[in-house]
Amino acid sequence: MLSCATDCLDVCGGGGRLSAGDESQNDLLPEDDDVSLENVKDDGVHVWRLKHFNKPAYCNLCLNMLVGFGKQGLSCSFCKYTVHERCAARAPTNCISTYVKSKKANQVMMHHWVEGNYPAKCTRCRKNVKTYNGITGLHCRWCQMTLHNKCASQVKPECTLGELRDHILPPIAICPAVLERQRSVPLTQNQSNRKLAINRSESALQGLTSPGSSQGSQGSREEETTQVNGVPTSFQVTPFPGSHPLLVFINRKSGGKQGARILRKLQYLLNPRQVYDLGRSGPGLGLQFFKDVPNFRILCCGGDGTVGWVLDAIDKLHLNYKPPLAVLPLGTGNDLGRCLRWGGGYEGESLFKILKKVEKSQVVAMDRWQIEFSPPSDSTDDEPGDPIPYNIINNYFSIGVDASIAHRFHLMREKYPERFNSRMKNKLWYFEFGTSETFSATCKRLHEEIDIMCDGVALDLANRPPLEGIALLNIPSIYGGCNLWGEGSTNKKRVKKSPGTKRKDDKWSTDQGSSVSLASMDLHFAMQDIGDKLIEVVGMEGAMHAGQVRAGLRSSGRRLAQCSSVVIRTRKRLPMQIDGEPWMQPPCTIHITHKNQVPVLMGPPPSHKMSFMNMFKAKEKDILISAPSLTASGPSTTVVSIPVPSMPSTFPIKR
């Protein structure tokens, strides 16, 4: 049995008591608050939230209808048990179990039935369950099975966990970790409390339980579990064979603030102990809980910055098993979500269908790059720059015009956060700052202020058209879906030849062999891969250039190189950004090298269904990207296609 330790906090964050005399210990959350692992006080305790019912609903306690305007009653976020506000204090503690008290042989998962308030078709007889006449019908919270009351006797009591069996970590797979100790003399209260604190700290740091100290030479072996207020603080997890339990991280502050609703929905579809709010606990708590669970997967609900946060936490824990990561895009740009076929943003789709897509997804390898900054010895700029947000590149790194736009957006959002409460508003702000940057041209003639060396070969920027921006791309998406590298020629094999460019001084050149691709012919046929350990260097002539590529009026940015290491030297203060996080950087020398590869989940290809409205929509063309897929036999190359909207070649002109 596998052991993993986590601290289960027993406080209900943000929630209040129903009344001073409430003895049921059911927690009431404000309507703008939600449940995370900290609210799992103990099994059987309901976690209420005020809810508006758009269909007739009935109280499970007094059996009367919930009436009124607005939010008519309370519904448990874990099991959908529904009551009036006046009935909540008398509600029984019959919520779901998230773990079992002790592990037994041949333990069977049973249904957890909740009666009424779930209109659907009966799984047994395929007839509608009419819920508007009162409390009728049964619904299993785990397998999502709905039955008539008369049909329930024809169904086995064992629960199969339904269609999400591959993702769910059932309660019978989680039990408190047992600590063994020798004991011959009774401990005092202070000794017992100090021993409990030591066991808790060791369990949290090591992820496993340690035996207690010995009191006497001949003592009886006893078993105990570390508990705080009756709640275990360490668990043993044994998932079903062949399953892939899903660990979910949600950033409720990303993009359009959709995380609160997704948090509730996923806690109902999965075990609540699988869903974590990053704003409260960070990724470390969930990763410690799943540290020794085999074959688990991660679903990261947030923007590109949230994904980088989770990947950094995985690196710091040095897990023996590297879990593959899927993305539910909640941010503004969502470039990684677009690249991995998870879409440009969550628009309220069925979370059940999204979980099924995760089950059908394919594991591929994605490069990550280390970036280091060092100040030059001859710098005259003594003013300190902004703190550097990351030292890892997951998506892209850029200098110049695009970073200037992102920096202005970042400053405005920090000053007026209430103006940036939706994805559409954020894009309009980006459009406004991009338009003003086009006229102001704050990064004009950028190529005169930087030197770039790719795999020891210096780029000759002086004899090229003037540039206002430089971007280093790891994935084929930037600025919310713009492919600056372009499609390339997919029917040609990539050829790498020795570069024939002019070398600069010895400090910025090398005589060793290089895998850099700089020749115009090589770059024309070069394909962009997310797992080939190469990074693409692209130049931009201005904000208008990037906008034209985004609109399809130009095929790509100006391709400069495709290489495995980059050194950049700047001579003045410039705006920079890593994965959408901008800052102002004084003159420095930047070293970019390959760090590692991480497994990520590529979504299944979209199914194109023929419909009358689709006849009027623009067709989509695919970008072919070959990424190394991770299989049991070893890494192999897989070609995946990413849909990109195509633009018409000609535009009608009014005469």
Secondary structure, 3 states (H helix, E strand, C coil): CEEEECCCCCCCCCCECCCCCCCCCCEEECCCCCCCHHHCCCCCCCEEEEECCCCCCECCCCCCECCCCCCCEEEECCCCCEECCCCHHHCCCCCCCCCCCCCCCCCCCECCEEECCCCCECCCCCCECCCCCCCCCEEECCCCCEECCCCHHHCCCECCCHHHCCCCCCHHHEEECCEEEEECCCCCHHHHHHHHHHHHHHHHHHCCCCCCCCECCCCEEEEECCEECCEECEEEECCCCCCCCEEEEECCCCCCCCHHHHHHHHHHHCCHHHEEEHHHHHHHHHHHHCCCCCCCEEEEEECHHHHHHHHHHHHHHCCCCCCCEEEEECCCCCHHHHHCCCCCCCCCCCHHHHHHHHHHCEEEEEEEEEEEEECCCCCCCCCCCCCCCCCEECCEEEEEHHHHHHHHHHHHHHHCHHHCCCHHHHHHHHHHHHHHHHHHCCCCCHHHCEEEEECCEECCCCCCCCCCEEEEECCCCECCCECCCCCCCCCCCCCCCCCCCCCCCHHHCCCCCCCCECCHHHHHHCCCCCCCCCEEEEEECCHHHHHHHHHCCCCCCEEEEEECEEEEEECCCEEEEECCEEEEECCCEEEEEEEEEEEEEECCCCCCCCCCHHHHCCCEEEEEEEEEEEECCEEEEEEEEEEEECCCCCCCCCC
